[in-house]
């Protein structure tokens, strides 16, 4: 998928655990794992807002676009 999720980077910068982030954001650790591992199909703006507030960052610090390989054609 061309959208990469960098929640792990921000967790490391803030020296915060996945469990602590999940508690502070108000989502389950399992749902946070789905999001941070790039397996989520969507993210609610309310969740993105809470992540940015807790991690003191911008949405672009958590999500970035990557071009897909051009080898398929």
Helices and strands as residue ranges (DSSP letters): E 3-5, H 7-14, H 18-25, H 29-36, H 45-55, H 59-62, E 63-65, G 70-72
